[in-house]
Amino acid sequence: MNTNSNLVERVIGFDSHPDSFTAAMLRGPSPAGAVVEKIFNKLPMARLSDWAKKNTTAQDLFVLEASGNSFQVVRGLAAIQRKALVLESCQLGKLKEAHANNDKISAVRIGKAYLAGTAKTVWVPDTRTQERRDWFHAHRKATKRTTQIRARLRSYLSDNGVRLKRNTHLTKPAEAEEHIRKASQWSARQWQVIEGLLMELRHAEELVGDIHRFAEPKKLVKYIGLNPAFDDSGESQWSGGIGGHGRKDLRCLLVEGAQAILRCSNNPLAQWGKKLLARKGSLNLVVCAVARRLAVAVWYLMMGRWTTLEEIDKGLELKIGKMISQVGAAGLKNLNKTRNTFREQIFQSLKTQNAWVLGTTVYTRNADGSFSRGLKPQSASSLAQEYGLR
């Protein structure tokens, strides 16, 4: 039984669709003792706010099954001071009756599943986090699609006896087309196929939660799935690797970052990883260990808990040098600075300043370690110019 159900007046099982919803009002502390007071069936979703204000109170609790528009429903209810939880669909799916099912039955089942305490709740992201998630997934899909099309194009060229030079940038239209045109005598239909693949590739190329819900770094590590799985039951004990739980997309991203770090020579984390590799002898284990450290670092960074930069290492110095090279002689002349003076100013800024410019947004570190953002574009430009960052 869910002990939290005693703290609410009624539990409202809510079955939502993009265009309609069904709500079952249950009163009682347990599934067996719950009484279905009333069921509202197939009401238009556009009437949700007015219906909730008229028929429910702030002491009621809405429970929904995780679905396409469940997060949007929760945000809409929160706007009118109504509490709502989203329940994991995996467990609710097991409770579904095979012989009979409709929206009324589903709404009652969702409410009783919450009262039973068998269904896990799902965290509802805020709108900014949802937007970052959507962009992150779009980026991952675009990256996958880009790799697929690039492989298809190279395969097609190989079938026709053409091997492109190393470091040919296929997503740079002029460069790629020039190399491919010169590589062979293409027929009109062959070139049409190539143009189609290049167009798909360019299109794919054109296509990131509240950290405080993780009380400690270990909880973020577990959420991502970088902690080893284990089973300690009775007399048997078993421990395994990672990969069967957590957020696969975030885990893959951190693993990729760890692999890139281990290819470095002077990076402190890479040196730590190589020492671990010498002791353990397993590259996969070391990659996951480095990825776990990255996850912990992400937690501290997003919490605003870090020490100020005291020393510019060789890797950072090299990156700054490349950035200054991108500014060029004309840019340095406009700034009225030499390369050395500009480098020293950037070093000093990194060690002492509390503001950084990303695009048109200025992020300022506050005294408590938190961030504030949202300065006007003209203020951001003037601040960036003052710091020599743009």
N, C-alpha and C positions, 0 to 999 in steps of 0.2 A: 504494500500500500504506500502511496506517496504521502508522506507526512506534511508536505507543503500544501496539500489540498485543504487542510484544516484552516489555512490562513486566508482563504478566499471564500466569497459568498457562493458563487456558482462557477462551474467549469463549463465552458462553451466549446464543444467540439465543432470545428469549422472546416468544411470541405470546400476549397476554393478552385475556381476555374477562371480563365481570363475574362469571361463575360458574365459569369454568375457565381453565386455561393449558396451553400446550405449550412445552417447553424442549428445545432442541437444543444439545448440548455439542460445541463445535468446538475442536480443538487444531491450531495451526499459525500461521505468521506472515502468510500471504497467502490470498486466496480459493481460488487454484488448489491450494495446498499444504495447505489445511486438511482435517483428517480429522474426520468426524463420529463421535465416540465412542459416543454414545448419545442417543436421543430419548425423552423422556417425553411421552406424548400425552394431552391432555384430562384432566388431573388437576383435582380440585376446588380452587377458589381458596382455600377455607378451610384447605387443607392446605399452603399456600405456605411458611409459616415452618418447619414441621416438615420438609417436604421439602428446603428449602434448607439447613437445618442438617445434615441427614443426607447429602446428595449433593453439596454444594458446599463450597468453602473461601473464606477471606477473600481469597485470591489470584485467584479467579475474577472475571470481569467480566460482568454481565448487560447486555444491550442490548435495548431495546424500541422498537417503533414508537410514535410519539405517537398516543394514542387516549384514549378517555374516562376510563379508570381507570389510565393509565400512571403518573401522578404519585403516586397512592395506592400502587401497587405499589412504586415506588422508595422511598417513605417506609417502607413495611413492611419492605423488605429492609435499609434503613439501620439499622432498629431492631435487627437481628440481625447487624450488622457485615458486610453484603454490599454491594459496590459495584455501582452500576447507572447506565446512561446512557440517555437518551431520544433517539431519532433522529428527525429531521424526516420526516414522513410523505409529503411531496411527492415527494422523490427516491425513496423506497422504493416509492411507487405506480408509478413508471415502470419499476421492475424486475419488477413482477408479471407472471407468465406468463398470457397470455389463455387458453391451451388447457387448463391444469391448475393447480389451486390448492387447497390445504387447509392446515390448521394446521401440519402437519409441514413442508411445503414453505416456508411463511411463516417459521417459526422459523429454518430453515437460511438462507433468503434474508436475513433480518435480521442474522444473525451474519456472513455473508460480506460484506454491504454495509458493516458496520463495519470489517472487515479490509481492504476495498478503500479505505477512506478517502473514499468518495464521498458519504456521507450526513452532513449537519450535525447536531450535537448541539443539543438544546433545553434551556434552563435550567429547572430544576425549582424552583418557588417553595416557600418554607417555608409552613407552615400559616397563619400570620398574613397573609402576602402573598396567599395564595390566597383567604382570606376577604375581604380588601379588594378583590381583583379581582372576586370574585363580587358584592359589594355595588356596586361601580362599574358593572359591566355591568347589574345589575338597575336601578340608578338611571337609566342611559342609556335602557334600554328603557322604563322607566316614563315618563320625560320625553317620549319619542317617542310613546308611547301617549296621554299626556295631551294633547299637541298635536293628535293625530288626532281624539280625541273632542271636544275643544273646537271644532275646525273643523266636525265633523259637527253638533254642537249649534247653533252659530251658523248653519250652512247651513240646518238644519231650520227655525229661527226665521225666517230670511230668506225661505224658501219660503212661509211663512205671514204675510209682511208685517210681521215684527217685527224691529226693530233695537235691540239693547240699548244702554244708555247707556255712554259711555266709562268705563273703569276698573271695570266691573262684575266682581266676583270670582266666577266660576262655581263655584269649589271651596269657597266658603263657603255651605253648604246653605241656611240661613235667608235670607240676603241674595239669593242667586240665585233661589230659588223665589219670593220676594216680588216681585222685579222681573218675572219671567217671567209669573207669575199675573196681574199687573196689566196686562201688555202686550196681552192679547187675551182673548177669550171662548173658552177651549179646551174641546173636547169631551172626554169621558172617555177615548177611545182616543188622542187627541192628547196628553193629559197623561200617559198611560201611557208613550208613546214618550219624552216629555221626562224623566220620572222615571227611566226606564231609562238614558238617556244621562247624567243627573246622577249616578246610582249608579255607572256605569262610570268616570266622571271622578273621583269621590271615591276609588274603589278604586285607580285608577292613581296618584293623588296620594299615597296612603299608602305606596305601594311605594318601596373605595379600594385592591416587591421589595427586595430587599436592594440599597441604592444602592451598596454597596462593590464590586459586580461591574463598575461603570463606573469605570475608573481615572481618567478625566478628563471634564470637561463635554462635550467633543466626542463621546465615545462615547454619552452619553445623548441628545444631539441627533440622532445618527445612528440610534439605536434608535427614537426617536419618529418620525423621517422628516422632520426640518426642515432637513436638509442638501440642497443641490441635487444632482440626479442628473447623472452625466457619463459619457462614453465617449471614451477616448483610446487608440485602437488603430491602429497603422500610421501612415499619413499623415493619417487623418481624426481630427478632434476635434469633440466635441459636448458641450454642457452644457445642461441643462434645468432645469425647476422642481421643485417637490416634489409629492407626492401619489401617486406610484407605488410607494412603499416605506415601511417602518416601521409603527408602531402608529397606525392611523387614529383609534382612539378617543381616545388621549391627544393626538394632534395636533389633532383637532377641539376638544378641551377647551381647549388652550392658544391656539388661534386665536380661539375665542370670548372668552377672557380678554383677548387682545390687542385685539380690536375694542372691548371695553368700556373698556379703558385709553385708547385713542385718542379716545374721546368725552369724556374728562376734559380739563380746561383747565390745572390747576396741577400735575398729576402729572409728575415729572421724566422718566419713561419716555415719557409721551405727548408731552412737548415735544421729546424726542429724535426720536421717530417723525415728528412733524410737520416737523421740519427735514429729515429724510431724504426725506419726501414732496415737499418743495419742490425737492430736488435731483434725485430720481429720477422723480417724476411718476407713479408706479404705486402705487395704494393696496394692491393685493394683495401686492406685494413688501414694502411697509412693514409690513403686518399680520404676514406671515411672519417678518420681521426682529424685530419686537417679541416674537412668540411664541418665537423662538429665544432671545432674551434671558431670557424667563421660564423656559425650560427650563434654561438655565445657572444662573439664580438658584435654581431648585429643587434642582439638584445641590449647590450650595454650602450651601443651607439644610439639606438632609438629611445632608450631611457634617458639619454643625455648624461650618462655617467662615463666620463673619460678624463684623462689627464691632458694638460696642454702639451703641444708639440715642443720638445726640448732640443731635438737634433734632426737635421736634414740628412737622411741616409742617401746612399749613392743612387738607389733606384728612384727616389723622389727628385733628386737633383737632376737626373737624366731626363725625367719627364718634364720638368720645368724648362730645361734647355730646349727640348723639342717644341714646347709651347711658344717660347720666345722666338724660335726659328720660324714658326708659323706667322708670328707678328710681322717679321721681315724688317728690312732696313727702312722702308718707307714708313711703317707703323712706328718704329722706334723714333724716327725723326719727328713724326707728328706728336709723339709723347714727350719729345725733347729729352730723351734718355739714351744712355749707351747700354749695350747689352749687359755689362757688369753691374751698373747701377740698378738696372731694372731687375736683374736676378736677385741682388741683395734686398731690394724693396719687397719682392715677393716672399723671400725667406722670412723677413721681419714680419710681414703681414700674416703669414701662416702661423707664426709663433705667438703673435700678440692680438690680432684682430678677432672680433667676435661676430663678424658678418661675412657671408659668402653669397655670391651671385650665381644663380642657376637659371639661365635663360633670362626672363624678364622678372624673376622673383628673387627677392632678397630674404635670406634666412638669417635671423639674428639669434645668437646664443644668449640666453638670459642668465642672471646671477645664480638661479637655482638649477641650471643645466638644461632647462627646457628650451624649446624653439618657439619663436614667433615669426609670422610671415604675413605678407599682404601689403607691402609698401606700394605706393603708386608707381607706375612705370617710369615717370620722369625722375622720381626719387631714386629708384633702382639704378637708372642710367648714370645719374650724377655720382652716386655712391660707388658704382663700379669704376667710373672714370677716375675718381679720387684714389681708389685703391690700386688702380692700374690693372684691373682684372678684365677689362673689356677694351 
